[in-house]
Amino acid sequence: MSKKDQIVIKGARENNLKNVSLTLPKNKLIIFTGLSGSGKSSLAFNTIYEEGRRRYVDSLSSYARMFLGGTKKPDVESIEGLSPSISIEQKTTVNNPRSTVGTVTEIYDYFRLLFARIGKAYCPNHNIEITSQSSKDIITSIYKQPQNSRLIIYSPLVDGEKGTHQNLLEKLKKEGFLRVKVDGQLFMLEDKIVLDKNVRHVIDLVIDRVALTEENQNRIAEAVDIACDRSGGIVKVENADSNEILTFSKNHACIYKDFSISKIETKLFSFNSPYGMCQNCKGIGVEFKADWNSLVPEPWRSISLGGIKYFENTVNTQNLEWQEFEVLLNHYGIDKDQPIDEIPEHLLKYLKHGSDEIIEFDLTSSGGTHRRYKREIEGILDKVERLYYNTTSDAIRDWLKKYMGSFQCHVCKGARLNSNALAIKLGQKNIYQFTQMSIEESLDFIETLTKTFSESEIQISKIILKEITDRLTFLKNVGLEYLTLNRNAETLSGGESQRIRLATQIGSNLTGVLYVLDEPSIGLHQKDNMKLIETLRKMVDLGNTLIVVEHDEDTMLASDYIVDIGPEAGHKGGEIVAAGELEKIVENKKSITGKYLSGEWKIEIPKNRRSGNGKTITINGAKQNNLQNISVTIPLGKLVAVTGVSGSGKSTLVNEILVHGIQYSLGLAEGNAHKKALFDSIKGLENVDKIVPVSQSPIGRTPRSNPSTYTGVFDDIRDIYANVEESRIRGYSKGRFSFNVAGGRCDRCSGDGFIKIEMHFLPDVYVACDDCDGKRYNRETLEIKYRNKTIADVLDMSVDTALEFFEAKTKIVEKLQILQDVGLGYIKLGQMSTTLSGGEAQRVKLATYLQKKPTGKTLYVLDEPTTGLHTHDVKKLIHILNRIVDNGDSVLVIEHNLDVIKCADHIIDLGPDGGIKGGRVIASGTPEQVSASEISYTAEFLRKILKLKT
C-alpha cells in the first residue's frame, strides 16, 4: 500500500493516549472499538478529526475563521495523508424551535420550490381553484367596505429586497408622486429617506388617498389600474379607519371575491419569513398561554381550599385581587366551596375568561379605603396571561411561568404558515399536509402524485422531485422511515440526529472526505442495522474514508479494518491492542473485544427469570403520538425491557406517559406535563412511592459541575481536607475547599481553572489560568495536603486511583465503588460535566441514586443505558441493574441491545413497525415467550441469541 493510500499517525498523546502510532488504510470502513474510556474518541475525534478540521480552518482567511470556532492543535507528533474531515456525532445539536426534520435535511426547501413552481392556488373558504381578478372584480370587493371609509391605495413595488433603493425613490419623486410607505411607516418623498442596504425592505407607493363613496368610484378605479400597472397586477387597499389591509391581484383570486393571493414564491412557504409565517405564532406553530391544568392541578379541591394555585395564599383574605375575583364568583353564582370539577361548564367559562358584561363593585384596601369600580372583570386565565406578558419583573414572570404552557396555535393549527401559503396545493394537499406524512408515506404519495402531472408539470418538477426522493430514500435507508418532516428537530434523539446528518452527507455526494462517526447504530433496532451498514459502505464506495467508533458486532463484521484500543479504560487504556482485519482481533489474546467476538467470553443468559413481587402498574388507553389506544401492564420487582423498532412508541409510552403519570401522582410534575400525555388511566400507582428517571441529559449546565460534586463525594473529600491539622491551625472550614465560592478558590479565574480570551476577529481562546495553573485554587489552599496530595491533585485523579488513595475512608470508598461498578472507573473526579457523553452522564446519575437505600417501591427508568458501552461494560451494567432488582426495587429499560433484552425478566415489545405502522403491543412476557412471536422483529433476533443457551 502506497503512502498516498494511508493515514499515518505518530505520537498521539491526547487525553489518555500513550504516544500512539498507527497506520490506517484510506477509502475503507474502519472501526475503532474498545472499552468505554479506553481512548477511542480521544484518537478518532480529539486527534484525527480535530487535526483535519484545524488544517482546513487554518487555510481560510482570518475573517472566515472567526465564524468557525477554536482550532487548538491536538497533542500529536504528526499525521500524514489526512483528508478534509467531517464529524458526525450522536448529539442533538439543534436548539432552535423552528428547525424540523424537513429543514435540517433541506427536503423542505425543495418542497417550497416544488409548490412555488407547480402548486395550484385554492380558496380556503370554498376549496375551488383560484382564478385571476379583473379591475371590475377588485372594485366590487373594495366597495364591500363600509361607506365613507378612508382608503389608502398602494402599489407594492419592493417586497423584501435588500438595498437602499435610492434610485427608485428618486424616480418616483420626479414622476410627481408624494408619499411612500416603507416597512410599515409613511414618508413624504421630498424627505430624506435613508434605508439600510443590508436589511430587507417593503416599499409601497401611495397612489391615492380617497373616501369610499359612490362619487369617487371612477377615481378609485383609476387608482387601482395605476397601482396594478406599476406593480405587475397587485394592489393594496388600506382602510385607515380599521387599519385593515386588503391585497388584490389580477393574477389569483377566488371567483366569489372573498380571497385573493399575490405572487406565489418560495418565500411564501417559509415559516421563517414574514411573508409565509402565521402572524399569530410567528411560525413556531405553538403559542404560550395560561394553562388551566397548571393553575388547577387538583380539580377535586374547592376554590376556598386553594384549588386555584394563583389564589392559594390569598383566598378569603383582604387581598384586592382576590376581592375582585370574589365579586366575579358572586356575580355569576359560582360556589367557592364547591369542588372545581363539579362547577358546571357554563359557569367555568366565567372563571376562566371573566365577565362578558360591565360589573359595578367596591374594593376595600387593608387600610380601610373604599373605592368603586365599573368594568369587566378578568378570568383567571386572562389575568395570568396579561400579567406574564406585561410585567417588567423577572421574578414575577418566573413565578407566573409555572402556570403557563405551550399550546397548538389556534390560528394555523400548528401548521406554522399563513392562510395564503396553505391555500396552495398539490394533489389536494398543502405543504403542511405533505410534512405531516412519514418519510415512507411521502415516497409513496409522490410516486402516485407524479402520475397525475401534465407534460409541462413533469418537465418543471423532474429535477426537484429527484432531489426530494433521493433524500427521502437516504433517510429510509438509515432506519428513519417513521419520522415526519414536520417533527421538531429538538425532539430527536442523539442517534436520530446523527443518522439524519449521515443521510444528508450521502446526499451531498462528496468524495475524498474523512468521516468520523460516533456509534451510528445507537437507537437502531437490529432490523435496520443492515440498511445502516449498506449506507456506510455506499459512502466508502463514493471514495471516502470512514472511521466509526462502534461496539456493534454486526458493524465490526462488515468492516474492512478494526482498531481495538485498550486494553482497559482510563490510565489502563490508551494503547493499540490490535489493528487489522477481524481475524487479527479475534486471535489477539490481549484483546477483550476479540474474546467476545470469538465467543470465549459472553454475557450469560439467566438460568431463571424472577417472578417479581406480584404487583403491577397498568396503563390503560394510551394514545399519545402513534400509540393506538393500547393497554400495558408492567410487572414490578423485575427487570423489564421495553423493545421495538425505532419509532414504535417506546419513549412515548415510558417517558411521556408512565414517568409523567407517576410524577404527577406523587406531586412531582406540573399539571401541564400530565395533561399532554394522552391516556385513560394508570392503575397500581400505590405500588410505587418513588420514580427515578435516569436520563442521558448532562449532569450540570456549566463546566463547574463534575462527577464528584454530583455524586456528593466531594463534600466528604472537603471534610477530610478541612480536618487536616494545618487547616485547623489556619481556621479553614469546609467551604475553603470549594471552587464555587470566594475564599479558597483562585480569584483570577473564579475557580474555573481557565481564562477565556476574546480574540475579536479570531475565535475565543481558553487558556489555563496563569495564577493557579489550571488547579482552580489559590496558593494558600493548595498548601493544605492530605497524604501529600492537594485538593486539586484529588480532582485530577481517576475514580480508580481515588479508590486506592482513599481506601481507609469507608464513606468515600462506598460512593467511588459504585462509580467503578457502573463502568466509570476511568473518569476523573473533577472532569467537567460538559465533556461527559450522554451515556457517561446517565451512569453518573445511576451511581448517585444507588447510594440511597432501596425502598422496595422505587421504579428506575433508563432510556438506552447501553449507549457508548462495550460488551464488557454492558455485562457490568446488567449486574448493577440486577442488583437493584434483587434489593427489592424495580427497573424498566428502553433498549435495543440484545444482551440486555435476553437478561430481562419481562419484555414488552411494541411495533410491528415505526410511525403509524407501530404503536401496538406485539408481544409481552419472558424472553422465551416473546421469541415465539411470528410478527415481532425483536423475536426474530431473540430466537437466534437464545439458542446460545443450549
CORMO-V615980 format. One record per residue. PSI is psi as a letter, one per 30 degrees, with the letter a starting at -180 (NA if undefined). OMEGA is omega in degrees with one decimal (999 if undefined). Layout:
BEGIN
[[PSI	OMEGA] [PSI	OMEGA]]
END
This chain:
BEGIN
[[k	-178.2] [l	-177.1] [e	-178.4] [f	178.3] [g	-176.5] [l	167.0] [j	-175.4] [j	-179.1] [k	178.6] [k	171.5] [h	177.2] [k	-175.6] [g	-178.8] [k	-178.3] [c	-174.8] [g	-179.1] [k	-174.3] [i	176.0] [h	-173.4] [k	171.8] [k	-171.9] [k	174.8] [k	-178.0] [k	176.9] [k	177.2] [l	177.0] [h	179.1] [l	172.5] [j	-174.4] [k	178.5] [k	169.9] [j	-180.0] [l	-176.3] [l	-178.9] [l	174.8] [k	-179.5] [g	-178.0] [f	179.4] [g	-179.1] [e	-178.8] [e	178.4] [e	-179.5] [e	-174.8] [e	-173.6] [e	-173.4] [f	-179.2] [d	-173.4] [e	-178.8] [e	-177.1] [e	179.1] [e	177.1] [e	178.8] [e	-178.6] [e	-178.7] [e	179.6] [e	-177.9] [e	-179.3] [f	178.9] [f	-177.3] [l	178.0] [l	-179.7] [e	179.1] [e	179.9] [e	-176.7] [f	-177.2] [f	179.4] [f	-169.7] [g	176.6] [l	-175.9] [l	-177.7] [h	-180.0] [k	179.1] [k	178.5] [l	178.8] [i	-179.1] [k	-178.5] [e	178.3] [l	171.6] [k	-179.9] [l	176.2] [g	-175.5] [k	177.0] [l	172.1] [k	-171.8] [k	176.9] [k	-179.7] [k	175.6] [j	-175.3] [l	-179.2] [i	179.3] [k	174.0] [j	-172.2] [f	-176.8] [k	177.9] [g	-177.8] [k	-178.6] [f	178.9] [f	-176.9] [k	177.8] [l	176.0] [e	-179.9] [e	-178.4] [e	-178.9] [e	-178.7] [f	-178.1] [g	177.4] [e	-179.0] [e	177.9] [e	178.5] [e	175.2] [e	177.3] [e	179.6] [e	179.9] [e	-179.2] [e	180.0] [e	-175.5] [e	-174.9] [g	178.2] [l	179.3] [k	-178.0] [k	178.6] [k	176.0] [k	-178.6] [f	-178.7] [f	-175.9] [f	179.9] [h	174.5] [l	-177.2] [k	-176.0] [k	176.7] [l	-179.0] [l	179.4] [k	174.5] [l	177.8] [e	-180.0] [e	178.0] [e	-178.6] [e	179.9] [e	179.5] [e	179.8] [e	179.8] [e	-176.4] [g	171.0] [f	175.2] [l	178.9] [k	178.1] [k	-179.8] [g	174.2] [k	177.0] [j	-175.9] [k	169.3] [k	-177.0] [k	-175.7] [l	167.3] [j	-179.0] [j	-175.1] [e	-179.9] [k	-174.7] [i	175.9] [h	178.7] [k	178.3] [l	176.3] [l	177.7] [f	176.8] [g	-178.1] [e	-179.8] [e	179.6] [e	-178.1] [e	179.1] [e	179.6] [e	-179.9] [e	180.0] [e	179.8] [f	-179.5] [f	174.2] [g	176.7] [k	-172.6] [e	-171.2] [l	170.0] [l	174.0] [j	-177.2] [j	179.1] [h	175.7] [f	-177.6] [k	-179.3] [k	177.2] [k	168.1] [k	-178.4] [f	178.9] [f	176.3] [l	175.3] [j	-178.0] [j	-178.1] [k	-178.2] [k	177.3] [k	-176.0] [f	-177.2] [g	-177.7] [k	176.9] [k	-176.2] [l	173.1] [k	-178.8] [j	176.5] [k	179.1] [k	177.1] [j	179.0] [e	-178.9] [l	170.9] [j	-167.6] [k	176.0] [k	-178.4] [j	177.4] [l	179.1] [e	-178.5] [f	-175.6] [g	-174.4] [e	179.8] [e	179.4] [e	179.4] [e	179.6] [e	179.7] [e	179.2] [e	178.6] [e	-179.8] [e	178.7] [e	180.0] [e	-178.8] [e	179.8] [e	-175.3] [f	-173.7] [f	-178.4] [h	172.9] [g	-177.4] [k	175.8] [k	174.2] [k	179.2] [j	-179.9] [k	172.5] [j	-174.8] [f	179.3] [e	-177.6] [f	-177.0] [g	178.4] [k	178.4] [k	177.4] [k	177.8] [k	177.8] [k	-178.7] [k	173.7] [g	-177.8] [e	-175.9] [j	176.9] [k	178.1] [k	-178.6] [f	177.4] [g	171.4] [g	-179.6] [g	177.0] [k	176.1] [l	-175.9] [k	-179.6] [a	-175.9] [k	179.5] [j	-179.7] [l	-178.8] [e	-177.4] [f	177.1] [f	-176.3] [g	178.7] [k	177.1] [g	173.6] [f	-177.5] [k	178.4] [f	-179.5] [f	-177.8] [f	-173.9] [l	170.3] [k	-174.7] [f	-179.6] [e	-176.9] [g	-180.0] [h	174.0] [g	179.9] [e	-179.2] [f	178.9] [l	174.7] [k	-176.5] [j	-174.4] [l	174.9] [k	-174.0] [j	-177.9] [e	-177.0] [f	176.6] [e	177.7] [e	-178.9] [i	-176.8] [f	-179.6] [i	-172.4] [f	177.1] [f	176.1] [l	173.1] [l	177.8] [e	-179.2] [e	-179.0] [g	175.4] [g	-178.6] [e	175.2] [j	-172.8] [e	-177.2] [e	-177.9] [g	-173.6] [e	-175.2] [f	-177.1] [f	-178.3] [k	179.0] [h	175.5] [a	178.8] [g	177.2] [k	-174.4] [e	177.9] [e	179.7] [e	179.4] [e	-179.0] [e	-179.6] [e	179.1] [e	174.6] [e	178.5] [e	179.7] [e	-177.8] [e	-177.4] [e	-177.7] [g	175.4] [h	179.1] [k	-176.4] [j	-177.9] [f	178.5] [g	179.1] [k	175.5] [k	-174.1] [e	-178.7] [f	175.6] [f	177.4] [k	-177.9] [k	-176.3] [e	-177.3] [f	175.4] [f	178.9] [e	-178.2] [e	177.2] [e	178.3] [e	-176.4] [e	-169.1] [g	173.5] [a	-175.8] [l	174.9] [g	-179.2] [l	177.2] [k	179.0] [k	177.7] [k	-175.5] [l	178.7] [k	173.1] [k	-179.6] [k	-179.1] [l	179.7] [f	178.6] [f	177.3] [g	-179.1] [k	180.0] [k	175.1] [k	-179.8] [k	-179.9] [l	177.5] [j	-174.9] [l	172.4] [k	-179.9] [k	-178.5] [k	168.0] [l	-174.2] [e	179.8] [e	-179.4] [e	-179.2] [e	-178.1] [e	-179.2] [e	-179.5] [e	-178.6] [e	-178.7] [e	-175.6] [f	-175.9] [f	-176.8] [k	175.6] [g	-178.5] [k	177.2] [e	-178.8] [e	179.4] [e	179.5] [e	178.1] [e	179.3] [e	-178.1] [f	-175.7] [e	-178.6] [f	176.8] [g	-179.8] [l	179.0] [l	177.4] [k	-179.7] [l	177.3] [k	-179.9] [k	-176.6] [f	-179.4] [e	-176.4] [f	-179.3] [h	177.4] [f	-177.1] [f	178.5] [f	-173.9] [l	177.6] [l	-174.4] [e	178.6] [e	180.0] [e	-177.9] [f	178.7] [f	-179.4] [k	-174.6] [l	171.6] [k	-178.5] [h	179.7] [g	176.2] [k	173.0] [l	-173.6] [e	178.0] [e	178.4] [e	174.5] [e	-175.5] [f	178.2] [f	179.8] [l	175.6] [l	178.7] [e	-177.7] [e	178.9] [e	180.0] [e	179.2] [e	180.0] [e	-176.9] [e	180.0] [e	179.2] [e	178.3] [e	-176.6] [e	-176.2] [f	179.1] [f	-179.7] [f	-176.1] [k	172.1] [l	-179.4] [e	-178.4] [e	179.1] [e	177.3] [e	-179.5] [e	-177.7] [e	-171.0] [f	-172.3] [e	-176.8] [e	-179.0] [e	-177.8] [e	178.0] [e	178.9] [e	-179.2] [e	-176.5] [e	177.4] [e	-178.3] [e	177.5] [e	179.3] [e	178.2] [e	179.1] [e	178.2] [e	-176.7] [f	176.4] [g	172.2] [g	-177.6] [g	-175.4] [f	-178.5] [f	-177.8] [k	171.8] [l	-176.3] [f	179.8] [g	178.3] [k	-179.6] [k	-176.3] [f	178.7] [f	-175.4] [f	-179.4] [k	174.3] [l	178.6] [e	-180.0] [e	178.8] [e	179.3] [e	-178.5] [e	-177.6] [f	174.2] [e	178.8] [e	177.5] [e	179.1] [e	178.8] [e	179.3] [e	177.8] [e	179.9] [f	-179.6] [f	178.0] [h	177.0] [k	175.5] [l	178.0] [g	-177.0] [k	172.8] [j	177.5] [k	175.7] [j	-174.6] [k	-178.8] [j	176.8] [i	-179.9] [f	-178.8] [f	-178.3] [k	178.2] [g	-175.5] [k	176.8] [l	-178.6] [f	179.4] [e	-176.5] [f	-173.7] [e	-178.4] [e	178.1] [e	177.4] [e	179.9] [e	177.0] [e	178.0] [e	178.8] [e	179.7] [e	179.3] [e	178.3] [e	176.9] [e	-178.8] [f	177.2] [f	179.2] [g	-179.3] [l	174.7] [k	179.6] [k	170.4] [j	-175.3] [j	172.6] [j	-169.7] [k	175.1] [f	-175.0] [k	-175.4] [e	-179.2] [e	179.7] [e	177.9] [e	-179.1] [f	-178.2] [f	-174.6] [l	176.5] [f	-171.4] [k	-179.5] [k	174.2] [j	179.5] [j	-175.9] [k	-176.5] [b	4.0] [f	178.4] [b	-175.5] [l	176.2] [b	-177.6] [f	176.1] [g	178.8] [b	176.4] [g	178.7] [l	173.9] [j	-179.6] [e	179.6] [k	177.8] [k	179.8] [a	178.1] [l	-173.5] [e	-176.5] [e	-178.0] [e	179.6] [e	-178.5] [e	-176.5] [f	-176.4] [j	-175.2] [f	-179.3] [f	-173.7] [j	175.5] [e	177.0] [e	180.0] [e	-179.5] [e	178.8] [e	179.0] [e	-178.7] [f	-178.1] [g	178.2] [e	173.7] [k	177.2] [l	175.3] [j	-174.6] [k	173.6] [k	-179.0] [k	179.1] [e	179.6] [k	174.2] [k	-180.0] [k	-179.0] [f	178.8] [a	-178.2] [g	177.9] [f	-179.7] [l	-176.0] [l	166.4] [k	-178.9] [k	175.4] [k	-179.7] [k	173.1] [h	179.0] [k	-178.5] [g	176.1] [k	-179.9] [c	-176.3] [g	179.2] [k	-169.8] [i	174.5] [h	-173.9] [l	172.7] [k	-174.6] [k	176.4] [k	-178.9] [j	178.6] [k	-179.6] [l	-176.5] [g	-178.6] [l	168.0] [j	-175.6] [k	178.6] [k	173.2] [j	-173.5] [l	179.2] [l	-178.8] [l	179.3] [k	178.0] [g	-177.3] [f	177.3] [g	-176.6] [e	-177.5] [e	178.4] [e	-178.3] [e	-173.1] [e	-172.2] [e	-174.1] [f	-178.2] [e	-175.5] [e	-176.5] [e	-179.8] [e	-179.0] [e	179.6] [e	178.7] [e	-179.7] [e	-178.3] [f	179.1] [g	179.8] [g	-176.4] [f	-176.7] [l	176.1] [l	-179.4] [e	-176.8] [e	179.7] [e	-178.9] [e	-177.4] [e	-175.6] [f	-178.3] [j	-175.1] [j	175.9] [l	-177.7] [e	-178.4] [l	171.1] [k	-179.2] [k	-179.9] [g	-178.5] [f	178.6] [f	-179.9] [f	-179.7] [k	176.1] [f	-179.6] [k	174.6] [k	-176.4] [j	175.4] [j	-177.3] [j	-174.8] [l	178.9] [g	176.8] [l	-177.4] [l	179.4] [f	177.6] [l	-177.1] [f	-176.4] [l	177.3] [f	-179.7] [f	179.6] [k	178.2] [l	-177.2] [e	-177.3] [e	178.8] [e	-176.7] [e	-178.1] [f	179.6] [f	-178.0] [f	-178.9] [e	175.4] [e	179.9] [e	179.4] [e	178.7] [e	175.7] [e	-179.7] [e	-178.4] [e	177.6] [f	-179.0] [g	173.4] [k	-174.5] [e	-178.6] [e	177.8] [e	-179.1] [e	178.3] [e	-178.0] [f	-179.6] [g	-180.0] [k	175.9] [l	179.4] [e	-178.6] [f	179.5] [f	-174.0] [g	173.5] [k	177.6] [g	-180.0] [f	-179.7] [l	179.9] [l	179.0] [d	-178.4] [f	-177.8] [l	176.5] [k	-177.1] [e	-174.2] [e	-177.2] [g	-179.9] [h	175.6] [g	179.9] [e	-177.3] [f	178.9] [l	179.7] [k	176.3] [k	-179.9] [j	178.5] [k	-176.2] [g	177.9] [c	-176.7] [g	174.5] [l	-179.6] [l	174.7] [k	-179.4] [k	176.9] [k	-178.9] [l	177.9] [k	-178.7] [k	-178.6] [e	-174.8] [e	-175.4] [f	-179.8] [h	177.4] [g	-174.5] [f	174.0] [f	-173.8] [l	177.3] [l	-172.7] [e	-176.7] [e	-179.4] [e	-178.6] [f	174.6] [f	178.5] [k	-177.8] [k	173.1] [k	-175.7] [h	175.4] [g	178.1] [k	176.2] [l	178.0] [e	178.1] [e	177.1] [e	-179.3] [e	179.0] [f	-179.6] [f	179.8] [k	170.0] [l	178.1] [e	179.7] [e	-179.1] [e	-179.0] [e	177.8] [e	178.3] [e	-176.2] [e	-177.1] [g	-173.0] [f	-178.8] [f	-176.7] [j	-172.4] [e	-176.1] [e	179.5] [e	-178.7] [e	-179.2] [e	-178.9] [e	-179.5] [e	-178.9] [e	179.3] [e	176.1] [e	178.6] [e	-178.3] [e	179.7] [g	174.3] [g	-178.1] [g	-180.0] [f	-175.3] [f	-175.9] [l	-179.5] [k	-179.2] [e	-176.8] [g	-178.5] [k	-177.7] [k	-177.3] [f	-178.1] [f	-179.8] [f	179.6] [k	175.4] [l	179.0] [e	179.7] [e	178.7] [e	178.8] [e	180.0] [e	-178.1] [f	172.9] [e	178.7] [e	-179.9] [e	179.2] [e	179.4] [e	-179.9] [e	-177.5] [f	177.5] [f	-175.1] [l	-178.4] [k	178.4] [k	-179.6] [f	-175.3] [f	179.7] [g	178.5] [k	177.0] [j	176.1] [k	-179.9] [k	-178.5] [k	179.0] [j	-179.2] [i	-177.8] [f	-178.9] [g	178.9] [k	177.4] [g	-175.6] [k	170.4] [l	179.6] [e	-180.0] [e	178.3] [e	176.2] [e	178.6] [e	178.2] [e	-179.1] [e	179.1] [e	178.1] [e	-179.9] [e	-179.1] [e	177.8] [e	179.7] [e	178.7] [e	-178.3] [e	-180.0] [f	177.7] [f	173.8] [f	179.1] [a	-176.0] [k	179.1] [k	175.7] [k	-179.9] [k	167.3] [k	-171.4] [k	172.7] [f	-175.0] [j	-174.9] [f	178.5] [e	177.0] [e	-177.1] [e	-177.3] [f	179.9] [f	-178.8] [l	174.7] [f	-175.4] [k	179.6] [k	170.6] [j	-174.2] [k	179.4] [l	179.7] [b	4.4] [f	-179.3] [a	179.6] [l	176.9] [b	-177.0] [f	177.5] [g	179.2] [a	175.3] [g	177.9] [l	174.4] [j	-177.0] [e	-179.3] [l	174.1] [l	-177.6] [a	177.5] [l	177.2] [e	179.8] [e	-179.9] [e	-179.5] [e	-177.5] [f	179.5] [f	-178.7] [k	-179.8] [f	-175.2] [f	-178.2] [k	175.3] [e	178.6] [e	-179.5] [e	-179.0] [e	-179.0] [f	179.3] [e	179.5] [e	-178.8] [e	-173.8] [f	179.4] [f	177.2] [f	178.7] [f	-177.1] [e	-176.1] [NA	999]]
END
